[in-house]
Amino acid sequence: MPVLTASQIRALMPIQPPFLFLDEAALPETGIPVPSSPPATARYRITGDEFFLRGHFRDNPVFPASIMVEALGQLGVLWLLASPPAPAAGRDIDPGKVWFASSEGVRCHRICRPGDELALTLRLLRVRHPLATFTGAIRVGTEKTATVEELTLTFGYK
């Protein structure tokens, strides 16, 4: 899987810094995402300069679990946008029409702090327009950090 750099990710994504939480990503080269596709992976290093860490928590910066779920969602958005059009639709997904729909079974296993590098893994469970559902996990080194049983995005075509 070729690795996308931060600048390549920014060029594809509607979400931009300071709210983009993907430093690099590797997407399966299987074309259109299907449940049997290999997982997409990404990395994000918590720098400590993130604007929300100034108040989360005072003098004790903790990376919010909600932002970890956001990062997994962003990886799903990237995967959808970088994929070729589905034959049935015959058109590309519109970057302005990809939204978070829901998450189920979110579990946090470890507190993350500045200096930690999040390793994200996302697998496609199913895709039926207008929904794509994934399952994901985040690790720091060998430690399980967070898991999401189902993360669903809604999308539209150009």
Backbone as CSV, one residue per row, in Angstrom:
resi,resn,N_x,N_y,N_z,CA_x,CA_y,CA_z,C_x,C_y,C_z
1,MET,0.845,-1.187,0.000,0.000,0.000,0.000,0.885,1.243,0.000
2,PRO,0.706,2.128,-0.949,1.479,3.371,-0.936,1.021,4.263,0.218
3,VAL,1.960,4.991,0.770,1.667,5.871,1.903,1.397,7.281,1.394
4,LEU,0.269,7.839,1.821,-0.059,9.230,1.512,0.557,10.121,2.576
5,THR,1.200,11.190,2.149,1.797,12.152,3.075,0.729,13.124,3.568
6,ALA,1.099,13.922,4.557,0.169,14.917,5.101,-0.315,15.871,4.015
7,SER,0.568,16.306,3.127,0.146,17.244,2.078,-0.787,16.565,1.074
8,GLN,-0.560,15.301,0.766,-1.462,14.571,-0.132,-2.835,14.373,0.519
9,ILE,-2.830,14.111,1.818,-4.088,13.954,2.552,-4.863,15.270,2.537
10,ARG,-4.179,16.380,2.825,-4.843,17.696,2.827,-5.457,18.014,1.465
11,ALA,-4.788,17.614,0.398,-5.297,17.900,-0.949,-6.610,17.166,-1.233
12,LEU,-6.823,16.020,-0.606,-8.032,15.226,-0.835,-9.171,15.550,0.125
13,MET,-8.822,16.007,1.322,-9.812,16.102,2.400,-10.516,17.449,2.461
14,PRO,-11.822,17.434,2.757,-12.521,18.691,3.021,-12.163,19.232,4.411
15,ILE,-11.763,18.350,5.308,-11.358,18.717,6.665,-9.899,19.157,6.591
16,GLN,-9.568,20.265,7.234,-8.222,20.824,7.150,-7.695,21.136,8.548
17,PRO,-6.369,21.325,8.683,-5.820,21.752,9.967,-6.481,23.059,10.406
18,PRO,-6.685,23.253,11.677,-6.134,22.472,12.787,-6.996,21.288,13.207
19,PHE,-7.988,20.903,12.379,-8.867,19.808,12.789,-8.695,18.558,11.933
20,LEU,-7.528,18.400,11.328,-7.213,17.196,10.566,-6.225,16.371,11.387
21,PHE,-6.571,15.126,11.674,-5.783,14.293,12.582,-5.201,13.063,11.882
22,LEU,-4.660,13.278,10.683,-3.980,12.226,9.930,-2.660,12.796,9.414
23,ASP,-1.536,12.279,9.902,-0.219,12.715,9.418,0.204,11.943,8.177
24,GLU,-0.181,10.684,8.112,0.082,9.843,6.949,-0.962,8.736,6.943
25,ALA,-1.193,8.167,5.765,-2.198,7.105,5.655,-1.819,6.151,4.536
26,ALA,-2.209,4.902,4.694,-2.034,3.884,3.655,-3.403,3.290,3.367
27,LEU,-3.810,3.374,2.105,-5.120,2.882,1.692,-4.951,1.647,0.822
28,PRO,-5.841,0.663,0.965,-5.742,-0.537,0.131,-5.806,-0.188,-1.354
29,GLU,-5.081,-0.931,-2.146,-5.056,-0.702,-3.592,-6.050,-1.613,-4.309
30,THR,-7.132,-1.920,-3.646,-8.107,-2.846,-4.219,-9.173,-2.130,-5.025
31,GLY,-9.039,-0.833,-5.199,-10.058,-0.083,-5.933,-11.203,0.282,-5.014
32,ILE,-12.402,-0.009,-5.452,-13.592,0.333,-4.683,-13.562,-0.436,-3.367
33,PRO,-13.756,0.253,-2.212,-13.744,-0.460,-0.937,-14.868,-1.497,-0.865
34,VAL,-14.506,-2.699,-0.489,-15.468,-3.772,-0.253,-15.100,-4.411,1.081
35,PRO,-16.054,-5.121,1.728,-15.747,-5.690,3.044,-14.519,-6.588,3.087
36,SER,-14.148,-7.213,1.978,-12.959,-8.075,1.988,-11.663,-7.291,1.756
37,SER,-11.761,-5.968,1.575,-10.557,-5.146,1.370,-9.655,-5.210,2.595
38,PRO,-8.342,-5.128,2.403,-7.446,-4.979,3.554,-7.795,-3.682,4.288
39,PRO,-7.373,-3.546,5.540,-7.695,-2.321,6.273,-6.903,-1.116,5.765
40,ALA,-7.474,0.043,5.990,-6.747,1.302,5.805,-6.028,1.583,7.120
41,THR,-4.859,2.197,7.046,-4.113,2.536,8.254,-3.659,3.991,8.182
42,ALA,-3.410,4.555,9.346,-2.928,5.938,9.402,-2.172,6.150,10.701
43,ARG,-1.462,7.268,10.739,-0.725,7.668,11.942,-0.996,9.129,12.228
44,TYR,-1.010,9.443,13.523,-1.104,10.836,13.962,-0.295,10.977,15.241
45,ARG,0.658,11.911,15.245,1.444,12.181,16.451,0.817,13.348,17.191
46,ILE,0.536,13.132,18.471,-0.001,14.194,19.324,1.162,15.113,19.674
47,THR,1.112,16.340,19.186,2.242,17.258,19.355,2.223,17.995,20.686
48,GLY,1.038,18.194,21.234,0.905,19.031,22.423,0.523,20.451,22.061
49,ASP,0.607,20.790,20.762,0.224,22.125,20.292,-1.243,22.191,19.879
50,GLU,-1.961,21.077,19.924,-3.370,21.078,19.546,-4.127,22.069,20.426
51,PHE,-4.948,22.915,19.785,-5.611,24.020,20.488,-6.470,23.554,21.649
52,PHE,-7.099,22.410,21.559,-8.020,21.947,22.600,-7.296,21.403,23.822
53,LEU,-5.995,21.101,23.707,-5.262,20.576,24.862,-5.012,21.636,25.931
54,ARG,-5.135,22.920,25.555,-4.942,23.984,26.555,-5.979,23.889,27.670
55,GLY,-7.148,23.338,27.377,-8.181,23.244,28.397,-8.613,21.824,28.702
56,HIS,-7.916,20.849,28.161,-8.328,19.444,28.355,-7.135,18.618,28.801
57,PHE,-6.713,18.623,29.964,-7.186,19.345,31.130,-6.113,20.335,31.543
58,ARG,-6.473,21.333,32.329,-5.513,22.346,32.745,-4.304,21.673,33.398
59,ASP,-3.128,21.990,32.884,-1.841,21.477,33.377,-1.720,19.951,33.307
60,ASN,-2.620,19.296,32.594,-2.588,17.840,32.474,-3.199,17.452,31.122
61,PRO,-2.500,17.747,29.996,-3.104,17.545,28.684,-3.410,16.074,28.382
62,VAL,-4.680,15.822,28.070,-5.159,14.493,27.702,-5.869,14.618,26.357
63,PHE,-5.470,13.810,25.396,-6.089,13.831,24.069,-7.504,13.267,24.185
64,PRO,-8.529,14.030,23.785,-9.917,13.584,23.976,-10.263,12.327,23.171
65,ALA,-11.004,11.435,23.803,-11.461,10.223,23.123,-12.338,10.570,21.926
66,SER,-13.113,11.634,22.030,-13.968,12.032,20.907,-13.131,12.401,19.684
67,ILE,-11.949,12.946,19.902,-11.070,13.288,18.781,-10.457,12.014,18.188
68,MET,-10.238,10.991,19.022,-9.759,9.713,18.484,-10.802,9.114,17.540
69,VAL,-12.076,9.175,17.933,-13.148,8.685,17.061,-13.200,9.537,15.792
70,GLU,-13.028,10.852,15.935,-12.976,11.756,14.779,-11.861,11.341,13.824
71,ALA,-10.690,11.005,14.355,-9.558,10.605,13.507,-9.896,9.343,12.709
72,LEU,-10.547,8.374,13.352,-10.969,7.175,12.624,-11.976,7.539,11.534
73,GLY,-12.903,8.436,11.855,-13.864,8.894,10.854,-13.176,9.581,9.690
74,GLN,-12.162,10.384,9.983,-11.415,11.060,8.917,-10.718,10.048,8.008
75,LEU,-10.216,8.971,8.588,-9.595,7.930,7.765,-10.643,7.302,6.845
76,GLY,-11.858,7.109,7.351,-12.940,6.598,6.512,-13.286,7.555,5.385
77,VAL,-13.348,8.847,5.688,-13.618,9.862,4.660,-12.530,9.811,3.587
78,LEU,-11.273,9.776,4.021,-10.156,9.723,3.076,-10.270,8.503,2.169
79,TRP,-10.568,7.358,2.745,-10.696,6.111,1.985,-11.792,6.243,0.927
80,LEU,-12.943,6.773,1.325,-14.038,6.950,0.366,-13.654,7.916,-0.755
81,LEU,-13.041,9.042,-0.391,-12.717,10.062,-1.393,-11.607,9.627,-2.345
82,ALA,-10.694,8.798,-1.865,-9.567,8.364,-2.696,-9.914,7.166,-3.578
83,SER,-11.088,6.573,-3.358,-11.489,5.382,-4.111,-12.101,5.756,-5.455
84,PRO,-11.975,4.869,-6.436,-12.623,5.130,-7.728,-14.139,5.061,-7.577
85,PRO,-14.879,5.635,-8.518,-16.341,5.598,-8.429,-16.870,4.165,-8.460
86,ALA,-17.944,3.945,-7.728,-18.608,2.640,-7.769,-19.283,2.479,-9.128
87,PRO,-19.187,1.291,-9.733,-19.782,1.097,-11.057,-21.274,1.432,-11.097
88,ALA,-22.004,1.103,-10.042,-23.445,1.373,-10.026,-23.727,2.872,-10.055
89,ALA,-22.889,3.646,-9.381,-23.107,5.094,-9.325,-22.478,5.780,-10.531
90,GLY,-21.299,5.311,-10.917,-20.610,5.885,-12.060,-20.107,7.299,-11.845
91,ARG,-20.045,7.728,-10.607,-19.549,9.082,-10.327,-18.807,9.095,-9.001
92,ASP,-18.022,10.143,-8.815,-17.212,10.291,-7.611,-18.058,10.754,-6.434
93,ILE,-17.574,10.410,-5.249,-18.197,10.917,-4.025,-17.857,12.393,-3.906
94,ASP,-18.820,13.195,-3.521,-18.645,14.639,-3.357,-17.998,14.913,-2.000
95,PRO,-16.795,15.524,-1.956,-16.130,15.806,-0.677,-16.970,16.674,0.255
96,GLY,-17.862,17.462,-0.295,-18.726,18.307,0.527,-19.965,17.605,1.033
97,LYS,-20.093,16.315,0.721,-21.276,15.558,1.129,-20.914,14.276,1.869
98,VAL,-19.843,14.308,2.647,-19.473,13.170,3.486,-19.558,13.635,4.931
99,TRP,-20.392,12.972,5.706,-20.649,13.397,7.081,-20.624,12.199,8.019
100,PHE,-20.284,12.477,9.266,-20.370,11.482,10.331,-21.846,11.208,10.593
101,ALA,-22.232,9.934,10.686,-23.624,9.579,10.967,-23.786,8.991,12.364
102,SER,-22.923,8.030,12.747,-23.071,7.420,14.074,-21.830,6.616,14.433
103,SER,-21.729,6.313,15.723,-20.715,5.372,16.199,-21.354,4.511,17.278
104,GLU,-20.984,3.261,17.292,-21.506,2.291,18.260,-20.338,1.522,18.857
105,GLY,-20.462,1.183,20.120,-19.466,0.339,20.761,-18.101,0.978,20.888
106,VAL,-18.067,2.259,21.254,-16.786,2.947,21.449,-16.237,2.564,22.819
107,ARG,-14.990,2.142,22.844,-14.323,1.774,24.098,-12.955,2.439,24.140
108,CYS,-12.632,3.021,25.290,-11.315,3.628,25.496,-10.547,2.772,26.489
109,HIS,-9.298,2.509,26.177,-8.498,1.593,26.982,-7.251,2.245,27.568
110,ARG,-6.905,3.438,27.085,-5.650,4.068,27.499,-5.764,5.566,27.298
111,ILE,-5.212,6.330,28.225,-5.144,7.786,28.076,-3.996,8.111,27.125
112,CYS,-4.234,9.064,26.233,-3.193,9.492,25.288,-2.773,10.916,25.599
113,ARG,-1.480,11.168,25.471,-0.899,12.458,25.836,0.050,12.940,24.737
114,PRO,0.464,14.207,24.828,1.451,14.714,23.866,2.676,13.797,23.797
115,GLY,3.128,13.571,22.574,4.257,12.675,22.325,3.824,11.296,21.864
116,ASP,2.582,10.907,22.172,2.086,9.607,21.720,1.833,9.636,20.214
117,GLU,2.129,8.525,19.554,1.784,8.388,18.140,0.646,7.384,18.027
118,LEU,-0.486,7.863,17.515,-1.658,7.020,17.346,-1.527,6.238,16.043
119,ALA,-1.689,4.931,16.115,-1.710,4.074,14.927,-3.154,3.629,14.721
120,LEU,-3.775,4.107,13.644,-5.179,3.855,13.361,-5.322,2.724,12.346
121,THR,-6.311,1.873,12.563,-6.654,0.806,11.626,-8.159,0.842,11.419
122,LEU,-8.587,0.796,10.161,-10.009,0.887,9.837,-10.353,-0.176,8.801
123,ARG,-11.406,-0.945,9.084,-11.891,-1.972,8.150,-13.312,-1.628,7.723
124,LEU,-13.595,-1.829,6.461,-14.943,-1.606,5.952,-15.819,-2.805,6.296
125,LEU,-16.978,-2.535,6.889,-17.949,-3.591,7.167,-18.966,-3.707,6.033
126,ARG,-19.487,-2.554,5.582,-20.467,-2.559,4.496,-20.597,-1.157,3.917
127,VAL,-21.011,-1.103,2.667,-21.289,0.184,2.028,-22.527,0.014,1.158
128,ARG,-23.522,0.830,1.442,-24.762,0.903,0.669,-25.168,2.358,0.668
129,HIS,-25.089,2.975,-0.518,-25.404,4.406,-0.601,-26.728,4.670,0.103
130,PRO,-26.765,5.614,1.018,-25.789,6.660,1.288,-24.919,6.404,2.516
131,LEU,-24.726,5.148,2.932,-23.987,4.863,4.162,-22.794,3.942,3.914
132,ALA,-21.708,4.211,4.647,-20.544,3.323,4.690,-20.233,3.086,6.161
133,THR,-20.137,1.821,6.560,-19.907,1.476,7.961,-18.570,0.754,8.098
134,PHE,-17.796,1.201,9.082,-16.450,0.699,9.331,-16.342,0.208,10.770
135,THR,-15.299,-0.556,11.059,-14.894,-0.864,12.419,-13.437,-0.422,12.543
136,GLY,-13.058,0.076,13.720,-11.710,0.619,13.825,-11.082,0.442,15.188
137,ALA,-9.779,0.653,15.204,-9.011,0.558,16.444,-7.837,1.522,16.373
138,ILE,-7.406,1.943,17.548,-6.224,2.800,17.668,-5.298,2.174,18.696
139,ARG,-4.017,2.188,18.382,-2.989,1.690,19.300,-1.919,2.755,19.463
140,VAL,-1.249,2.704,20.574,-0.020,3.466,20.792,1.032,2.410,21.097
141,GLY,1.955,2.238,20.170,2.912,1.138,20.312,2.150,-0.175,20.291
142,THR,2.339,-0.989,21.313,1.628,-2.271,21.388,0.366,-2.189,22.236
143,GLU,0.081,-1.006,22.779,-1.062,-0.861,23.686,-2.340,-0.473,22.950
144,LYS,-3.408,-1.227,23.231,-4.714,-0.877,22.692,-5.164,0.421,23.349
145,THR,-5.615,1.373,22.525,-5.992,2.697,23.013,-7.489,2.916,22.945
146,ALA,-8.080,2.636,21.787,-9.519,2.820,21.603,-10.000,1.878,20.510
147,THR,-11.269,1.470,20.628,-11.895,0.653,19.593,-13.287,1.201,19.314
148,VAL,-13.727,1.024,18.082,-15.079,1.405,17.671,-15.651,0.213,16.912
149,GLU,-16.747,-0.356,17.433,-17.362,-1.501,16.762,-17.947,-1.102,15.417
150,GLU,-18.655,0.034,15.376,-19.231,0.524,14.121,-19.147,2.036,14.061
151,LEU,-18.590,2.538,12.984,-18.518,3.970,12.711,-19.138,4.155,11.326
152,THR,-20.209,4.936,11.259,-20.947,5.080,10.005,-20.846,6.498,9.474
153,LEU,-20.519,6.588,8.188,-20.474,7.858,7.464,-21.600,7.858,6.439
154,THR,-22.155,9.025,6.191,-23.120,9.180,5.110,-22.448,9.977,3.998
155,PHE,-22.812,9.686,2.750,-22.144,10.357,1.632,-23.100,10.539,0.462
156,GLY,-22.736,11.485,-0.392,-23.483,11.743,-1.620,-22.519,11.838,-2.785
157,TYR,-23.052,11.802,-3.977,-22.231,11.851,-5.186,-22.237,13.238,-5.804
158,LYS,-21.234,13.498,-6.650,-21.140,14.773,-7.375,-22.252,14.847,-8.404
